[in-house]
Amino acid sequence: MKNIISYKEKVPIWKMILGLTALGVSLYGLLSLELPSIVLLAVSFILLKSEGTEIDLASKAYRKTKSFLGLQFGKWQNMETPEYISVFNTTEDITLRIITAETTNSKAIIKLNLFFANNTKITVYRTNDLKEAFDVASHIAEALKIDLLDATVKNDFNWVDKEAYRKNGEIIHID
């Protein structure tokens, strides 16, 4: 597996289309020396930006990233000594508002959270696939020499036998 693990929230397709259209119109306006096109450029930036996290397992550093059109920005920080990584099953809410109407949709997602001594955490990975989540978590746990917690079932948290998972691909809980 890779030494740098990253996750970046995905920009919804409607935001991508609207943002790219706004970017194109604003660039055309800037070339025509139209000053109001700066506002449209700012709107396109807001629509196309996304946030995420990268963790460098080799140097034990991480960074919170902001990205725009594939360019990622963020400052690398040394990681405190992590205590464990958890595979956490949760839902993600997406709210869409249009003038007087609003709707919220929820979807299941699996997050990998890295926990530190002072009970702070950073989300280092997100996926919809349980096997992929445990593969990445096992890789991180091995590289950082930390424990792996299965928190996919609500109020039922269990430590995972990392050796058994690496050998057989089976999730075996330890007491």
N, C-alpha and C positions, 0 to 999 in steps of 0.2 A: 504494500500500500504506500501511498504518498507520505512525504514528510510534512507537507502543508495541507491541512484540511480546512476547507472553507465552505461556508454557506452564505447565500445571498438571497434575500427575499425576491420573489419574482414580481415583476411589474405586470399587472393585468393587461390583457391585449387591448382593451378599450383605452387604457391610459397610454399605452405604447403608440397607438394610432393617433390619438389626440395630441400627444406630446411631440411626435415626429412631424405632424402637420404644423403645429405651432412653431416648432424649431425651423422648419423650412420657410414658413411665411416670415418669421422674424429675421432670419438671415437675409432673405430677399429685401426686407424693409431696411435692414442695416446697410446693405449695399446701395440702396436708393437714398441713404441718409435720412430716413424717416425716424425721428426720435422716439415715437410711441412704440416702435418695434422692440425696444428694450424691455418693456413690460411683458410683451409676448414671449421674449426670450426667457424671462424669469418664470413665467407660467410653464413653459416647456421644461425647464430645469426641475421644477417642483413635480411635474407629472412623470418625468423619466428617472428620477433619482430612486435609489433603493439602498437599504442598509443591510449589513451582515457582519460576520465574524470570521477571522482567519486564525488558525492556531498552527504555529511552527513547532513540530514535535522535536526536531533536532536541537534547536536553540532554546526550547521551552519559553517561547514568547507568544503573545497573541496581540491582535488588534481588532478594534471595532472599525468596520469599514463603511464608507458611503461611496456609492458608485453611480456613475452617470455614463450611459452608453458604453458600458464595458470597462471604463477606466475606474480603478479602485483607489481610494484615498483613505489613509488612516495611519496613525503612528504606532509602531511596534512597542509593546511594553513587556517587560519581564514578568513572567508568571510567578505568583507566590507558589509555594508548594501545595499542589492540589491534594485533597484528601480522597476523593472518589469521583467517578462519573456515573450519572444516572441516565437510564433510558426511560423517558417519561411520556406517557400517552395523554394527550390533551386535545382540546378543540381550538380552532382559530376562527374568530369572528371577522367577517368582512361586511362592512356597512356601506350601503350605497344610498346617497341622498340626492334627490332632485326636487328642488324648490319646496313643495309641500308634501312630498312623499318620501318615505324612508323604508328600507328593508335591510335586514341583517341575515346573512347566511352563515352557517357554521359548518366547518369540515374538520374531520379527525386528522391529527398530525402527531408525529412522534418527534420529540426533541431530545437532544443529548445535552445535558447540563453538566458543567464541570464545577464542583463545589470546593471551596477553600475553607481554611481553619476558622475564619471569622463568619462562617455561614453565608458568605457572598457567593454568587454564582455567575457564570457566563454561559450563554447558549452557544455551543460550538458547531451544532449541526442540526438540520431538520430534514425529515423525509416522510414519505407515506408508507414505506416498506419496512416491516419489522425486522426481517433478516438483514437488510442493509444497515439498519440502525445498530443492531448488535454486532455486525462485522466492524463497523467504524468505531463503535464504543470499545470493542475488544482490542482493536489496534491502538487506540489512544491509551487505554488502560495498560497495555503491555509497554508502550513507549515511555509512559510517565511512571510506570511501576506503582499503579494505584488500583483500588478495588472498583468493581463494577456492580451497580445496583440496578435491579429490575424493578421499575416503578410503573410498569405498564398497566397494572390492575389497581384501581382506586383503593386506597387504604390497605394495600397488601404489598409491602415493599420487601424484597428478598435479595440477598447477595448472590451473585452468579459465580459458579466455579469456572474461572477463566480458562484453565487448562483443558477441562472437558469440552468447553465450547470450541476452543481452537482445534482440538483433535477431531471431534465428532460433529460439530455444528449444532449440538444440542444444548438447550438452556437447562442447566441443572442447578437448582438452588441449594445454597449452603445455610445451615442454621447458625 
